[in-house]
Amino acid sequence: MPPALVKAHAALDRAVDLCYRPQPFESDRQRVEHLFALYEKLTNPLLPAGKKTRSRKRSG
């Protein structure tokens, strides 16, 4: 990658990181773990509380 593009990517990463927390991430892995934790926190209330099964009436 050309040096100017690498520099632009790094600047963009820093800007996006500041949208999620005040201190920068130490690694891409830390960034992804943080984002997945936020995603899980936001989507967890959307999931059903438990698996509901329908009971069937048996004839006979």
GUDREN-693282 format. One line per 10 residues: number of its first residue (from 1); their letters; for each residue x, y, z of C-alpha. Coordinates in nm, 3 decimals, padded with zeros to 5 digits. Layout:
NUM = A = X,Y,Z | ...
END
This chain:
1 = MPPALVKAHA = 00.000,00.000,00.000 | 00.135,00.347,-00.075 | 00.254,00.533,00.237 | -00.004,00.809,00.192 | -00.284,00.552,00.189 | -00.148,00.379,00.500 | -00.139,00.717,00.675 | -00.496,00.793,00.566 | -00.619,00.455,00.696 | -00.448,00.513,01.031
11 = ALDRAVDLCY = -00.606,00.858,01.064 | -00.948,00.718,00.979 | -00.906,00.437,01.235 | -00.820,00.693,01.506 | -01.122,00.908,01.416 | -01.361,00.612,01.420 | -01.212,00.481,01.746 | -01.290,00.814,01.913 | -01.656,00.764,01.822 | -01.667,00.457,02.046
21 = RPQPFESDRQ = -01.441,00.547,02.337 | -01.194,00.819,02.441 | -00.877,00.605,02.444 | -00.746,00.438,02.127 | -00.756,00.063,02.080 | -00.424,-00.118,02.114 | -00.498,-00.365,01.834 | -00.748,-00.459,01.567 | -00.851,-00.754,01.783 | -00.932,-00.525,02.077
31 = RVEHLFALYE = -01.135,-00.302,01.843 | -01.335,-00.596,01.704 | -01.400,-00.742,02.052 | -01.525,-00.404,02.172 | -01.753,-00.359,01.871 | -01.896,-00.711,01.902 | -01.964,-00.651,02.273 | -02.153,-00.332,02.184 | -02.344,-00.517,01.913 | -02.437,-00.795,02.156
41 = KLTNPLLPAG = -02.552,-00.541,02.416 | -02.771,-00.364,02.161 | -02.922,-00.675,02.004 | -02.968,-00.889,02.315 | -03.305,-00.731,02.407 | -03.428,-00.819,02.057 | -03.380,-01.193,02.112 | -03.656,-01.403,02.265 | -03.612,-01.475,02.637 | -03.636,-01.850,02.593
51 = KKTRSRKRSG = -03.738,-02.106,02.345 | -04.113,-02.148,02.363 | -04.267,-02.471,02.252 | -04.627,-02.520,02.166 | -04.805,-02.795,02.345 | -05.010,-03.030,02.134 | -05.334,-03.175,02.255 | -05.341,-03.546,02.210 | -05.666,-03.702,02.115 | -05.762,-04.027,02.269
END
